[in-house]
């Protein structure tokens, strides 16, 4: 069952929260009023109070992110259990349960180095054990609760990948990024349409819509509202009235994200 609530907050109220967030300093100075408004609306859809959202969600490199701590708190509301946590100085293994399903994920310092996360004097050197813990938990949540995570990265992941151009309609010209925040290499599948080959202004195609609907069915997400909220959150939009409201480039990103979620679900079931 989806944990996303359909909550339409008046724009004037969101604007007031955006102004308050900026004036109070609860959000970083780089956060715009409109981004604060988007954070409050996203939080409302997740059943959170505005200040809860503003403390635990942020825009990093143009992407809306959610702290793993908040992801875990929301997941526990939906029946996710932290069954075991095994930590060493250079690795962390975590097992999460949800119903009859159990997922174990391990994250190591070597994984962090390969991802370019370990920098001299950085958080990974100073707080390595905590960083390993939350990355392992984040990976496990993505597998066992993709309906909750919905493609949102945690701030550390968002900082490690190329930024999104804010306010631009152009498709990013760097390495395509999957929903999990992992750069997609040249030898990996590009999905129904590659963002590097299509115009962002071109409308979504019928073939893409069929692929999106089929993927949602495979994930067990059948409610139209839940699907629209899933897509709008992934794309950083306040809301969409129909899947036809997205562009061909955006549809390609949605297909990639759904493919990641399906692969994670299948891996967890194996």
Secondary structure, DSSP 8 states (H G I E B T S, - for coil): ----------HHHHHHHHHHHHHHT-S-TTS-HHHHHHHHHHHHHTT--HHHHHHHEEEETTEEEE-HHHHHHHHHHTTEEEEEEEE-SSEEEEEEEETTEEEEEEEEHHHHHHTT---TTSHHHHSHHHHHHHHHHHHHHHHH-HHHHTT-B-HHHHHTS----TT--S---SS-B-TTS-B--TTS---SS-GGGS-TTSB--HHHHHHHHHHHHHHT---HHHHHHHHHHHHT-S--S-GGGSBHHHHHHHHHHHHHHHHHHHHHH-
